[in-house]
């Protein structure tokens, strides 16, 4: 389970990226790299980290499902993900 402060930090980054998205796009098209450097560091979408939607785990993230590998395995084992059969894990 991730710390609440780490989850909150990711939410704050998402808001900052959304806030400056149009401004970043305009500055990139204009080629104003000095203006890009003056924006906050967290305004860059590269700084965002994928986290499991259920546990907040940052590692082993599966984009297709939006959860970590551990959560995926638990959900598949409980039959919550249709079409997934247990092979040999």
C-alpha positions in Angstrom: 0.0 0.0 0.0 1.4 3.4 -0.9 1.6 6.2 1.5 -1.2 8.7 1.4 1.2 11.5 0.9 2.7 9.9 -2.2 -0.8 9.4 -3.7 -1.7 13.0 -2.9 1.6 14.2 -4.6 0.6 12.3 -7.8 -2.9 13.9 -7.8 -1.3 17.3 -7.4 1.0 16.6 -10.4 -1.9 15.5 -12.5 -3.7 18.8 -11.8 -0.5 20.8 -12.5 0.0 19.0 -15.9 -3.6 19.7 -16.8 -3.3 23.3 -15.8 -0.3 24.1 -18.0 -1.0 21.7 -20.9 -2.2 24.4 -23.3 0.6 26.8 -22.3 3.3 24.1 -22.8 1.9 23.2 -26.2 1.9 26.9 -27.4 5.5 27.4 -26.1 6.7 24.2 -27.8 5.1 25.2 -31.1 6.7 28.7 -30.9 10.1 27.2 -30.0 10.3 29.2 -26.8 12.4 26.9 -24.7 13.3 29.6 -22.2 9.6 30.0 -21.5 9.3 26.3 -21.1 12.1 26.3 -18.5 10.2 29.0 -16.5 7.2 26.7 -16.0 7.0 24.6 -12.9 8.9 21.3 -13.1 5.7 19.3 -12.3 4.0 20.9 -15.3 5.8 18.3 -17.5 3.7 15.1 -18.1 7.0 13.1 -18.0 7.2 13.5 -14.2 3.9 11.7 -13.6 4.1 8.1 -12.4 1.6 5.3 -13.1 0.1 3.9 -10.0 -2.3 1.1 -9.3 -5.8 2.5 -9.0 -6.6 0.2 -6.0 -3.5 -0.1 -3.9 -1.4 2.8 -5.2 1.6 0.6 -5.9 4.0 2.2 -8.4 5.8 -0.9 -9.6 4.5 -3.7 -11.8 1.8 -1.4 -13.3 -0.2 -2.9 -16.2 -1.5 -0.1 -18.4 -4.3 -2.1 -20.0 -6.0 -2.8 -16.7 -4.8 0.2 -14.6 -3.7 -2.0 -11.7 -0.4 -3.5 -10.5 0.5 -7.1 -11.3 -0.2 -8.2 -7.7 -3.7 -6.7 -7.7 -4.3 -8.2 -11.2 -3.4 -11.6 -10.0 -5.6 -11.4 -6.9 -8.5 -10.1 -9.0 -8.0 -12.8 -11.7 -7.8 -15.5 -9.0 -11.1 -14.3 -7.5 -12.8 -14.3 -10.9 -13.2 -10.5 -11.1 -11.5 -10.2 -14.5 -13.5 -12.0 -17.2 -11.6 -14.1 -19.7 -8.5 -14.7 -17.6 -7.7 -18.2 -16.7 -5.1 -19.3 -14.1 -2.3 -21.1 -15.9 0.7 -21.8 -13.7 1.4 -19.1 -11.2 
